[in-house]
C-alpha cells in the first residue's frame, strides 16, 4: 500500500538504501522541497521515504479537481495510486515471434539421459 504525506521539513526518514534522510539531507537531495508543497511516499509506518513529488504536479497528473482541499486531494491521489492496476501486456508480432522461437529452442533440446 502506498502511503502519501505532505513533506514539512521536520521529519527524519530512511531511504530504501538504508541511509538516513534527515531534513538537511532531503533538502540537499531535493532543493525545491521547501519552496513548493511536496508529497512523500512512505511505508505504512511513515519511516521509509520511497518517493518525493511536487504536489501540484501530482494534482495535474491524476486530474484532481482544483476545488478539493489539499488534504482531500492527497487522499484522492492516494486512493488512485492504490487502486490502479498494472497495464495489460501488449503482445505484438515481435513478441509472438520471440515466444515461438523460444518454444522451438526448448523443443529441439536434446533429451537428457537419466
C-alpha positions as a printed Julia matrix, in Angstrom:
114×3 Matrix{Float64}:
   0.0     0.0     0.0
   1.27    3.44   -0.92
   1.07    6.0     1.88
   1.31    9.68    0.98
   2.02   12.57    3.31
   2.93   16.21    2.89
   6.58   16.97    3.49
   7.01   19.53    6.26
  10.8    19.58    6.67
  10.82   18.31   10.25
  10.8    14.54    9.98
  13.71   12.14    9.53
  13.07    9.23    7.18
  15.19    6.39    5.91
  15.95    6.0     2.2
  15.47    2.48    0.76
  19.29    2.15    0.67
  19.24    2.37    4.5
  20.77    5.89    4.66
  19.15    8.4     6.95
  17.1    11.08    5.23
  17.31   13.87    7.77
  15.64   17.16    6.86
  19.06   18.51    5.86
  19.79   15.53    3.61
  16.35   15.64    1.98
  16.75   19.38    1.34
  20.17   18.78   -0.23
  18.78   15.98   -2.4
  15.6    17.86   -3.35
  16.35   21.61   -3.19
  12.82   22.7    -4.2
  11.15   20.67   -1.47
  10.59   23.61    0.86
   9.89   26.18   -1.87
   6.82   24.3    -3.14
   4.43   21.87   -1.49
   5.74   18.32   -1.94
   4.41   14.87   -1.14
   6.45   11.93    0.07
   5.52    8.3    -0.48
   6.33    6.22    2.59
   5.76    2.81    4.09
   2.79    2.17    6.37
   4.74    3.38    9.41
   5.95    6.56    7.72
   9.6     5.63    8.12
  10.94    4.85    4.63
  10.95    7.61    2.03
  10.31    5.94   -1.34
   9.5     8.97   -3.5
   9.2    12.76   -3.48
   6.91   14.59   -5.9
   5.61   18.11   -6.32
   2.02   18.26   -5.08
   0.78   20.5    -7.89
   2.25   18.13  -10.48
   0.51   15.2    -8.79
  -2.84   17.01   -8.86
  -2.37   17.6   -12.57
  -1.15   14.08  -13.34
  -4.07   12.44  -11.53
  -6.6    15.03  -12.79
  -7.7    16.04   -9.29
 -10.47   18.66   -9.04
  -8.98   22.04   -8.09
 -11.95   22.65   -5.79
 -10.81   19.9    -3.41
  -8.84   20.89   -0.33
  -5.2    19.84   -0.25
  -5.94   17.09    2.28
  -8.87   15.75    0.25
  -6.81   15.92   -2.94
  -3.99   13.98   -1.27
  -6.48   11.32   -0.15
  -7.89   11.1    -3.67
  -4.4    10.71   -5.17
  -3.51    8.01   -2.63
  -6.72    6.14   -3.43
  -5.99    6.28   -7.16
  -2.41    5.1    -6.67
  -3.56    2.17   -4.54
  -6.29    1.03   -6.93
  -4.58    1.42  -10.3
  -3.9    -1.91  -11.89
  -0.86   -2.72  -13.95
  -1.4    -2.32  -17.68
  -2.06   -5.47  -19.64
   0.99   -6.66  -21.53
   0.97   -5.92  -25.23
   1.7    -8.85  -27.5
   2.82   -7.6   -30.86
   4.29   -9.61  -33.74
   7.82   -9.33  -32.36
   6.75  -10.78  -29.02
   4.86  -13.61  -30.7
   7.87  -14.47  -32.87
  10.21  -14.4   -29.87
   7.87  -16.68  -27.92
   7.64  -19.1   -30.86
  11.43  -19.18  -31.26
  11.85  -19.87  -27.56
   9.41  -22.77  -27.83
  11.33  -24.15  -30.82
  14.63  -23.99  -28.94
  13.15  -25.85  -25.99
  11.55  -28.48  -28.23
  14.82  -29.07  -30.07
  16.93  -29.51  -26.96
  18.42  -32.99  -26.65
  16.86  -35.29  -24.1
  18.96  -35.88  -21.02
  19.7   -39.45  -20.09
  18.53  -40.42  -16.66
